[in-house]
Amino acid sequence: DYTLLKPTSTWDQISAVCAEALEYGCASACIPPSYIKRAHEAYPELTLTTVIAFPLGYMTSAAKAAEAADAVANGASEVDMVIDQGMVKARDYDAIEADIRAVREAVPAATLKVIVETCYLAQETKEPICRAVEAAGADFIKTSTGKGAGAATPLDTAIMLRAVADWYRVTGRVVGVKPA
């Protein structure tokens, strides 16, 4: 994804990113939800991604679902949602799964990437969080927003890859891993 998510981004900057994403053959342009409709109208051939509950993830599930549905209605093909770190800290994997499932159900045809923000995760929570993401029907697990306290590590990616490989062996369903 070719991304511009600065809160001060102007339409001219977003438009330039969209044009460059097309020029360079990027998989998509990831832009703020407020620009999705305009970008879709200006660049209908471009796959658009946007972020949901970005960057903190602590919106309600209903608000995340509504934000995702609105983005898709405006032309987004992919949504990157951030999970609630309070649920993570509480190790409430059922709530994490339900949160993701609410978004999945709101946008069943869109590609759903779930950002787990690995820099905040205790080591022993990483695999159970991957299982919750997988069970909720997400298409990808993504390591980070780029706004957290630190970067994802190669070990984080390895844990995710192992978790999705295990999921595939059990269910036959492919879930991608997106290090960011």
PAVEXLO-758351 format. One record per residue: residue number from 1; residue in three letters; x, y, z of N, C-alpha, C in turn. Coordinates in Angstrom, 2 decimals, always signed. Each point is the difference from the previous one (the first is absolute). Layout:
N
(NUM; "ALA"; (X; Y; Z); (X; Y; Z); (X; Y; Z))
...
//
This chain:
180
(1; "ASP"; (+0.84; -1.18; +0.00); (-0.84; +1.18; +0.00); (+0.88; +1.24; +0.00))
(2; "TYR"; (-0.42; +0.98; -0.76); (+0.66; +1.30; +0.00); (-0.85; +0.88; +0.90))
(3; "THR"; (+0.58; +0.53; +1.07); (-0.79; +0.55; +1.10); (+0.30; +1.45; +0.30))
(4; "LEU"; (-1.08; +0.74; +0.30); (+0.11; +1.35; +0.55); (-1.13; +0.15; +1.01))
(5; "LEU"; (+0.36; -0.01; +1.29); (-0.99; +0.08; +1.07); (+0.28; +1.14; +0.97))
(6; "LYS"; (+0.77; +0.96; -0.41); (+0.26; +1.15; +0.88); (-1.30; +0.76; +0.22))
(7; "PRO"; (-0.26; +0.44; +1.23); (-1.26; +0.70; +0.27); (-0.10; +1.35; -0.70))
(8; "THR"; (+1.11; +0.53; -0.47); (-0.02; +1.29; -0.69); (+0.03; -0.13; -1.52))
(9; "SER"; (-0.20; -1.20; -0.50); (+0.04; -0.22; -1.45); (-1.07; +0.80; -0.71))
(10; "THR"; (+0.39; +0.61; -1.10); (-0.93; +0.75; -0.84); (-0.43; -0.86; -1.18))
(11; "TRP"; (-1.06; +0.44; -0.70); (-0.43; -0.73; -1.18); (+1.11; -0.06; -1.04))
(12; "ASP"; (+0.74; +1.07; -0.18); (+1.07; -0.01; -0.99); (+1.03; -1.09; +0.33))
(13; "GLN"; (+0.32; -0.16; +1.27); (+0.96; -1.04; +0.40); (-0.60; -1.40; -0.20))
(14; "ILE"; (-1.26; -0.17; +0.38); (-0.67; -1.29; -0.17); (-0.08; -0.35; -1.48))
(15; "SER"; (-0.38; +0.98; -0.82); (-0.09; -0.23; -1.44); (+1.35; -0.41; -0.57))
(16; "ALA"; (+1.07; +0.62; +0.45); (+1.34; -0.36; -0.47); (+0.35; -1.44; +0.37))
(17; "VAL"; (-0.35; -0.40; +1.22); (+0.26; -1.37; +0.43); (-0.79; -0.99; -0.86))
(18; "CYS"; (-1.25; +0.32; -0.29); (-0.81; -0.87; -0.85); (+0.60; -0.12; -1.40))
(19; "ALA"; (+0.41; +1.11; -0.56); (+0.61; -0.02; -1.34); (+1.29; -0.81; +0.01))
(20; "GLU"; (+0.81; +0.18; +1.04); (+1.26; -0.75; +0.09); (-0.26; -1.48; +0.23))
(21; "ALA"; (-1.02; -0.34; +0.77); (-0.34; -1.41; +0.22); (-0.34; -0.67; -1.32))
(22; "LEU"; (-0.73; +0.70; -0.85); (-0.30; -0.54; -1.33); (+1.26; -0.10; -0.86))
(23; "GLU"; (+0.79; +1.05; +0.01); (+1.21; +0.05; -0.82); (+0.96; -1.13; +0.36))
(24; "TYR"; (+0.16; -0.27; +1.30); (+0.96; -1.00; +0.46); (-0.60; -1.41; +0.10))
(25; "GLY"; (-1.28; -0.14; -0.29); (-0.63; -1.32; +0.05); (-0.17; -0.54; +1.41))
(26; "CYS"; (-0.25; +0.87; +0.95); (-0.19; -0.43; +1.39); (-1.31; -0.79; +0.14))
(27; "ALA"; (-0.05; -0.83; +1.00); (-1.21; -0.80; +0.25); (-1.19; +0.89; +0.31))
(28; "SER"; (+0.24; +1.09; +0.73); (-1.07; +0.93; +0.32); (+0.60; +1.31; +0.50))
(29; "ALA"; (-0.88; +0.99; +0.14); (+0.36; +1.24; +0.70); (-0.78; -0.03; +1.30))
(30; "CYS"; (+0.71; +0.15; +1.11); (-0.63; +0.01; +1.32); (-0.07; +1.45; +0.47))
(31; "ILE"; (-1.23; +0.48; +0.12); (-0.22; +1.42; +0.29); (-1.07; +0.14; +1.09))
(32; "PRO"; (-0.12; +1.18; +0.61); (-1.01; +0.21; +1.03); (-1.42; -0.20; -0.54))
(33; "PRO"; (-0.91; -0.46; +0.86); (-1.38; -0.23; -0.44); (-0.66; +1.24; -0.60))
(34; "SER"; (+0.35; +1.17; +0.47); (-0.64; +1.23; -0.48); (+0.29; +0.28; -1.48))
(35; "TYR"; (+1.02; -0.63; -0.55); (+0.36; +0.23; -1.40); (-0.40; -1.15; -0.93))
(36; "ILE"; (-0.57; -1.06; +0.53); (-0.29; -1.18; -0.82); (-0.94; +0.33; -1.15))
(37; "LYS"; (-1.12; +0.64; +0.25); (-0.97; +0.26; -1.07); (+0.63; +0.84; -1.11))
(38; "ARG"; (+0.67; +1.05; +0.39); (+0.61; +0.88; -1.01); (+1.07; -0.73; -0.80))
(39; "ALA"; (+0.80; -0.81; +0.67); (+1.05; -0.76; -0.69); (-0.61; -1.05; -0.92))
(40; "HIS"; (-1.06; -0.64; +0.45); (-0.66; -1.00; -0.84); (-0.57; +0.64; -1.27))
(41; "GLU"; (-0.55; +1.18; +0.13); (-0.54; +0.71; -1.17); (+1.13; +0.45; -0.94))
(42; "ALA"; (+1.11; +0.42; +0.57); (+1.11; +0.49; -0.82); (+0.85; -1.13; -0.60))
(43; "TYR"; (+0.07; -1.13; +0.70); (+0.86; -1.12; -0.41); (-0.80; -1.30; +0.10))
(44; "PRO"; (-1.04; -0.18; -0.81); (-0.87; -1.17; +0.15); (+0.71; -1.33; -0.23))
(45; "GLU"; (+1.12; +0.01; -0.72); (+0.73; -1.24; -0.27); (+0.95; -0.39; +1.13))
(46; "LEU"; (+0.15; +0.85; +1.01); (+0.95; -0.23; +1.10); (-0.69; -0.71; +1.16))
(47; "THR"; (+0.64; -1.03; +0.52); (-0.48; -0.65; +1.21); (+0.31; +0.93; +1.18))
(48; "LEU"; (-1.04; +0.29; +0.78); (+0.16; +0.90; +1.14); (-0.15; -0.77; +1.30))
(49; "THR"; (+0.91; +0.30; +0.91); (-0.02; -0.53; +1.36); (-0.16; +1.17; +0.95))
(50; "THR"; (-0.71; -0.23; +1.09); (-0.06; +1.02; +1.04); (+0.13; -0.65; +1.37))
(51; "VAL"; (+0.12; +0.83; +1.00); (+0.21; -0.48; +1.36); (-1.26; +0.22; +0.84))
(52; "ILE"; (-0.21; -0.92; +0.91); (-1.17; +0.02; +0.87); (+0.49; +0.02; +1.45))
(53; "ALA"; (-0.54; +0.92; +0.78); (+0.40; +0.16; +1.41); (+1.50; +0.25; +0.12))
(54; "PHE"; (+0.49; +0.79; -0.91); (+1.44; +0.26; -0.10); (+0.39; +1.24; +0.78))
(55; "PRO"; (+1.08; -0.02; +0.73); (+0.95; -1.08; +0.19); (-0.18; -0.75; +1.32))
(56; "LEU"; (-0.99; +0.36; +0.81); (-0.06; -0.53; +1.37); (-0.91; -1.21; +0.18))
(57; "GLY"; (-0.99; -0.17; -0.84); (-0.83; -1.19; +0.05); (-1.05; -0.05; +1.08))
(58; "TYR"; (-0.20; +1.05; +0.77); (-0.91; -0.12; +1.15); (-1.42; +0.50; -0.25))
(59; "MET"; (-0.41; +0.03; -1.24); (-1.40; +0.30; -0.32); (-0.83; -1.25; +0.31))
(60; "THR"; (-1.30; +0.19; +0.12); (-0.87; -1.16; +0.19); (-0.04; -0.83; -1.28))
(61; "SER"; (-0.39; -1.25; +0.17); (-0.13; -0.88; -1.17); (-1.02; +0.55; -0.98))
(62; "ALA"; (-1.11; +0.53; +0.50); (-1.03; +0.56; -0.88); (+0.54; +1.19; -0.78))
(63; "ALA"; (+0.79; +0.84; +0.65); (+0.58; +1.16; -0.69); (+1.01; -0.45; -1.05))
(64; "LYS"; (+0.81; -1.01; +0.31); (+0.95; -0.53; -0.98); (-0.74; -0.58; -1.20))
(65; "ALA"; (-1.06; -0.76; +0.27); (-0.78; -0.60; -1.09); (-0.62; +1.08; -0.88))
(66; "ALA"; (-0.54; +1.04; +0.62); (-0.61; +1.08; -0.77); (+1.05; +0.75; -0.81))
(67; "GLU"; (+1.15; +0.25; +0.59); (+1.07; +0.70; -0.71); (+0.47; -0.83; -1.20))
(68; "ALA"; (+0.12; -1.30; +0.20); (+0.43; -0.88; -1.09); (-1.05; -0.04; -1.11))
(69; "ALA"; (-1.27; -0.15; +0.37); (-1.08; -0.05; -1.00); (-0.05; +1.30; -0.80))
(70; "ASP"; (+0.16; +1.13; +0.67); (+0.01; +1.29; -0.68); (+1.16; +0.09; -0.98))
(71; "ALA"; (+1.17; -0.45; +0.42); (+1.18; +0.06; -0.87); (-0.21; -0.85; -1.25))
(72; "VAL"; (-0.55; -1.19; +0.17); (-0.23; -0.88; -1.15); (-1.08; +0.60; -0.90))
(73; "ALA"; (-1.05; +0.56; +0.59); (-1.05; +0.65; -0.81); (+0.57; +1.16; -0.82))
(74; "ASN"; (+1.06; +0.62; +0.50); (+0.62; +1.13; -0.69); (+1.10; -0.41; -0.98))
(75; "GLY"; (+0.30; -1.31; -0.08); (+0.95; -0.46; -0.99); (+1.22; -0.75; +0.50))
(76; "ALA"; (+0.14; -0.19; +1.30); (+1.13; -0.78; +0.50); (-0.22; -1.48; -0.30))
(77; "SER"; (+1.05; -0.68; -0.41); (-0.05; -1.44; -0.22); (+0.60; -0.77; +1.17))
(78; "GLU"; (+0.82; +0.71; +0.77); (+0.70; -0.63; +1.12); (-0.08; +0.91; +1.21))
(79; "VAL"; (-0.12; -0.63; +1.18); (+0.01; +0.75; +1.25); (+1.01; -0.62; +0.95))
(80; "ASP"; (+0.76; +0.87; +0.65); (+0.98; -0.39; +1.00); (-0.51; +0.49; +1.35))
(81; "MET"; (-0.51; -0.93; +0.81); (-0.54; +0.40; +1.30); (+1.03; -0.25; +1.10))
(82; "VAL"; (-0.05; +0.84; +1.03); (+0.89; -0.14; +1.15); (-0.79; -0.62; +1.14))
(83; "ILE"; (+0.59; -1.05; +0.64); (-0.69; -0.62; +1.12); (+0.15; +0.85; +1.25))
(84; "ASP"; (-0.91; -0.22; +0.92); (-0.05; +0.73; +1.27); (+1.09; -0.53; +0.94))
(85; "GLN"; (+0.95; +0.85; +0.34); (+1.12; -0.42; +0.85); (-0.43; -0.28; +1.44))
(86; "GLY"; (-1.11; +0.59; +0.44); (-0.52; -0.34; +1.33); (-0.46; -1.44; +0.05))
(87; "MET"; (-0.65; -0.46; -1.06); (-0.41; -1.40; -0.09); (+1.23; -0.91; +0.00))
(88; "VAL"; (+1.05; +0.46; -0.69); (+1.24; -0.77; -0.05); (+0.61; -0.09; +1.39))
(89; "LYS"; (+0.09; +1.14; +0.67); (+0.60; +0.02; +1.34); (-0.77; -0.90; +0.97))
(90; "ALA"; (-1.33; -0.03; -0.17); (-0.84; -0.86; +0.84); (+0.03; -1.46; -0.45))
(91; "ARG"; (+0.62; -0.25; -1.13); (+0.06; -1.35; -0.59); (-1.40; -0.56; -0.24))
(92; "ASP"; (-0.87; +0.88; -0.45); (-1.38; -0.36; -0.29); (-0.11; -0.36; -1.48))
(93; "TYR"; (+0.46; -1.19; -0.33); (+0.07; -0.43; -1.39); (-1.38; -0.16; -0.63))
(94; "ASP"; (-1.00; -0.35; +0.80); (-1.36; -0.09; -0.53); (-0.50; +1.38; -0.44))
(95; "ALA"; (+0.30; +1.02; +0.81); (-0.41; +1.37; -0.35); (+0.76; +0.49; -1.24))
(96; "ILE"; (+1.27; -0.35; -0.11); (+0.79; +0.38; -1.18); (-0.61; -0.63; -1.24))
(97; "GLU"; (-0.33; -1.28; +0.10); (-0.60; -0.70; -1.14); (-1.34; +0.63; -0.37))
(98; "ALA"; (-0.82; +0.31; +1.00); (-1.32; +0.61; -0.27); (+0.15; +1.37; -0.65))
(99; "ASP"; (+0.99; +0.77; +0.45); (+0.27; +1.33; -0.56); (+0.34; -0.11; -1.48))
(100; "ILE"; (+0.87; -0.92; -0.33); (+0.40; -0.20; -1.39); (-1.17; -0.54; -0.82))
(101; "ARG"; (-0.72; -0.94; +0.57); (-1.13; -0.60; -0.71); (-1.06; +1.06; -0.36))
(102; "ALA"; (-0.20; +0.98; +0.88); (-0.97; +1.07; -0.29); (+0.39; +0.75; -1.27))
(103; "VAL"; (+1.28; +0.26; -0.16); (+0.47; +0.68; -1.21); (-0.09; -0.94; -1.20))
(104; "ARG"; (+0.40; -1.25; +0.18); (-0.08; -0.97; -1.09); (-1.43; -0.09; -0.54))
(105; "GLU"; (-0.97; -0.07; +0.91); (-1.40; -0.11; -0.41); (-0.50; +1.28; -0.68))
(106; "ALA"; (+0.56; +1.13; +0.37); (-0.41; +1.28; -0.61); (+0.54; +0.16; -1.41))
(107; "VAL"; (+1.14; -0.64; -0.28); (+0.63; +0.13; -1.32); (+0.43; -1.38; -0.51))
(108; "PRO"; (-0.96; -0.87; -0.28); (+0.35; -1.39; -0.34); (+0.80; -0.15; -1.29))
(109; "ALA"; (-0.14; +0.92; -0.94); (+0.70; -0.13; -1.28); (+1.34; +0.73; -0.02))
(110; "ALA"; (+0.26; +0.83; +0.99); (+1.26; +0.76; +0.04); (+1.12; -0.86; +0.58))
(111; "THR"; (+1.23; +0.31; -0.38); (+1.15; -0.62; +0.64); (+0.15; +0.64; +1.37))
(112; "LEU"; (+0.06; -0.84; +1.03); (+0.11; +0.47; +1.39); (+1.37; -0.36; +0.56))
(113; "LYS"; (+0.77; +1.05; +0.32); (+1.30; -0.17; +0.64); (-0.14; +0.51; +1.43))
(114; "VAL"; (+0.49; -0.79; +0.95); (-0.12; +0.35; +1.41); (+1.38; +0.33; +0.55))
(115; "ILE"; (+0.13; +1.23; +0.46); (+1.27; +0.47; +0.56); (+0.02; -0.30; +1.49))
(116; "VAL"; (+0.99; -0.80; +0.42); (+0.05; -0.42; +1.40); (+0.98; +0.79; +0.85))
(117; "GLU"; (+0.78; +0.86; -0.60); (+0.96; +0.87; +0.70); (+0.92; -0.81; +0.92))
(118; "THR"; (+0.88; -0.77; -0.62); (+0.85; -0.94; +0.73); (+0.88; +0.64; +1.06))
(119; "CYS"; (+0.33; +1.27; -0.15); (+0.89; +0.64; +0.99); (-0.64; +0.06; +1.38))
(120; "TYR"; (-1.33; -0.12; +0.07); (-0.69; +0.05; +1.29); (-0.35; -1.39; +0.54))
(121; "LEU"; (+0.27; -1.05; -0.75); (-0.45; -1.33; +0.39); (+1.03; -0.72; +0.86))
(122; "ALA"; (-0.47; -0.62; +1.07); (+0.85; -0.90; +0.76); (+0.25; -1.22; -0.88))
(123; "GLN"; (+1.18; -0.57; +0.11); (+0.38; -1.11; -0.88); (-1.04; -1.12; +0.01))
(124; "GLU"; (-0.50; -0.35; +1.17); (-0.93; -1.13; +0.11); (-1.39; +0.30; -0.55))
(125; "THR"; (-0.28; +1.26; -0.35); (-1.31; +0.33; -0.57); (-0.01; -0.03; -1.52))
(126; "LYS"; (+1.15; -0.05; -0.63); (+0.06; +0.14; -1.46); (-0.70; -1.14; -0.74))
(127; "GLU"; (+0.23; -1.23; +0.40); (-0.67; -1.11; -0.69); (-1.50; -0.01; +0.26))
(128; "PRO"; (-0.47; +0.18; +1.24); (-1.45; +0.03; +0.20); (-0.69; +1.14; -0.74))
(129; "ILE"; (+0.67; +1.12; -0.14); (-0.58; +1.11; -0.76); (-0.08; -0.39; -1.47))
(130; "CYS"; (+1.02; -0.64; -0.52); (-0.05; -0.48; -1.39); (-1.18; -0.95; -0.19))
(131; "ARG"; (-0.23; -0.89; +0.95); (-1.13; -0.93; -0.11); (-1.33; +0.75; -0.01))
(132; "ALA"; (-0.12; +1.04; +0.82); (-1.25; +0.79; +0.02); (-0.20; +0.70; -1.34))
(133; "VAL"; (+1.07; +0.55; -0.56); (-0.09; +0.68; -1.30); (-0.43; -0.99; -1.07))
(134; "GLU"; (+0.61; -1.16; +0.00); (-0.33; -1.03; -0.99); (-1.44; -0.48; +0.14))
(135; "ALA"; (-0.40; -0.29; +1.23); (-1.35; -0.53; +0.25); (-1.09; +1.00; -0.35))
(136; "ALA"; (+0.31; +1.28; +0.09); (-0.99; +1.04; -0.31); (-0.20; +0.20; -1.49))
(137; "GLY"; (+0.86; -0.59; -0.82); (-0.18; +0.07; -1.44); (+0.81; +1.06; -0.72))
(138; "ALA"; (+1.01; +0.54; +0.65); (+0.85; +0.99; -0.66); (+0.81; -0.64; -1.12))
(139; "ASP"; (+0.40; +0.81; -0.95); (+0.81; -0.47; -1.11); (+1.50; +0.10; +0.27))
(140; "PHE"; (+0.38; +0.96; +0.83); (+1.40; +0.23; +0.33); (+0.14; +0.38; +1.47))
(141; "ILE"; (+1.15; -0.36; +0.56); (+0.45; +0.52; +1.29); (+1.14; +0.95; -0.33))
(142; "LYS"; (-0.07; +1.21; +0.54); (+1.00; +1.02; -0.29); (+0.69; +0.37; +1.31))
(143; "THR"; (+1.32; +0.20; -0.05); (+0.77; +0.17; +1.23); (-0.22; +1.33; +0.71))
(144; "SER"; (-0.11; +1.09; -0.76); (-0.01; +1.28; +0.71); (-0.56; +1.14; -0.84))
(145; "THR"; (-0.32; +1.08; +0.70); (-0.49; +1.22; -0.64); (+1.15; +0.90; -0.45))
(146; "GLY"; (+1.15; -0.19; +0.60); (+1.10; +0.92; -0.21); (-0.08; +1.19; +0.94))
(147; "LYS"; (-1.04; +0.03; +0.83); (-0.19; +1.11; +0.95); (+0.24; -0.44; +1.43))
(148; "GLY"; (+0.29; -1.28; +0.21); (+0.18; -0.52; +1.35); (+1.37; +0.32; +0.57))
(149; "ALA"; (+0.29; -0.61; +1.14); (+1.23; +0.27; +0.73); (+1.24; -0.64; -0.61))
(150; "GLY"; (-0.18; -0.88; -0.95); (+1.16; -0.65; -0.61); (-0.41; -0.77; -1.25))
(151; "ALA"; (+1.01; -0.47; -0.69); (-0.24; -0.74; -1.24); (-0.23; -1.47; +0.27))
(152; "ALA"; (-0.64; -0.65; -0.93); (-0.12; -1.45; +0.05); (+1.38; -0.61; -0.20))
(153; "THR"; (+0.19; -1.18; +0.54); (+1.29; -0.68; -0.11); (-0.12; -1.20; -0.93))
(154; "PRO"; (+1.14; -0.52; -0.45); (-0.04; -1.24; -0.79); (-0.66; -1.15; +0.78))
(155; "LEU"; (+0.19; -0.03; +1.33); (-0.63; -1.04; +0.81); (-1.52; +0.15; -0.03))
(156; "ASP"; (-0.51; +1.23; +0.05); (-1.45; +0.22; -0.10); (-0.54; -0.60; -1.29))
(157; "THR"; (+0.69; +0.26; -1.09); (-0.44; -0.52; -1.30); (+0.07; -1.52; -0.01))
(158; "ALA"; (+1.04; -0.57; +0.56); (+0.14; -1.46; +0.05); (-1.14; -0.63; +0.81))
(159; "ILE"; (-0.36; +0.62; +1.11); (-1.11; -0.52; +0.82); (-1.29; +0.02; -0.80))
(160; "MET"; (-0.24; +1.11; -0.70); (-1.21; +0.10; -0.81); (-0.01; -1.02; -1.13))
(161; "LEU"; (+1.13; -0.17; -0.66); (+0.07; -0.97; -1.09); (-0.26; -1.41; +0.51))
(162; "ARG"; (+0.55; -0.33; +1.15); (-0.24; -1.32; +0.58); (-1.48; -0.17; +0.35))
(163; "ALA"; (-0.60; +1.05; +0.56); (-1.41; -0.07; +0.39); (-0.90; -0.19; -1.22))
(164; "VAL"; (+0.27; +0.73; -1.09); (-0.87; -0.16; -1.17); (+0.25; -1.33; -0.70))
(165; "ALA"; (+1.22; -0.51; +0.06); (+0.27; -1.33; -0.56); (-0.77; -1.05; +0.78))
(166; "ASP"; (+0.00; +0.10; +1.32); (-0.77; -0.93; +0.84); (-1.48; +0.10; -0.32))
(167; "TRP"; (-0.50; +1.25; -0.16); (-1.41; +0.22; -0.32); (-0.35; -0.66; -1.33))
(168; "TYR"; (+0.88; +0.15; -0.98); (-0.24; -0.60; -1.31); (-0.06; -1.53; +0.10))
(169; "ARG"; (+0.91; -0.58; +0.77); (+0.01; -1.46; +0.15); (-1.29; -0.50; +0.63))
(170; "VAL"; (-0.57; +0.77; +0.91); (-1.21; -0.42; +0.70); (-1.26; +0.29; -0.82))
(171; "THR"; (-0.04; +1.18; -0.66); (-1.25; +0.44; -0.64); (+0.05; +0.00; -1.53))
(172; "GLY"; (+1.19; +0.05; -0.58); (+0.13; +0.14; -1.44); (-0.20; +1.42; -0.48))
(173; "ARG"; (-0.18; +0.93; +0.93); (-0.24; +1.41; -0.34); (+1.31; +0.79; +0.08))
(174; "VAL"; (+0.28; +0.78; -1.04); (+1.23; +0.79; -0.07); (-0.24; +1.36; +0.64))
(175; "VAL"; (+0.88; +0.37; +0.91); (+0.03; +1.34; +0.58); (+1.40; +0.53; -0.25))
(176; "GLY"; (+0.10; +1.20; -0.57); (+1.29; +0.58; -0.30); (+0.61; +0.71; +1.19))
(177; "VAL"; (+1.28; +0.22; -0.07); (+0.74; +0.76; +1.01); (+0.60; +1.20; -0.70))
(178; "LYS"; (-0.22; +1.18; +0.59); (+0.54; +1.22; -0.59); (+0.88; +0.71; +1.02))
(179; "PRO"; (+1.32; -0.19; -0.08); (+0.90; +0.76; +0.86); (-0.01; +1.47; -0.43))
(180; "ALA"; (-0.09; +0.87; +0.97); (-0.02; +1.44; -0.32); (+0.86; +0.75; +0.98))
//
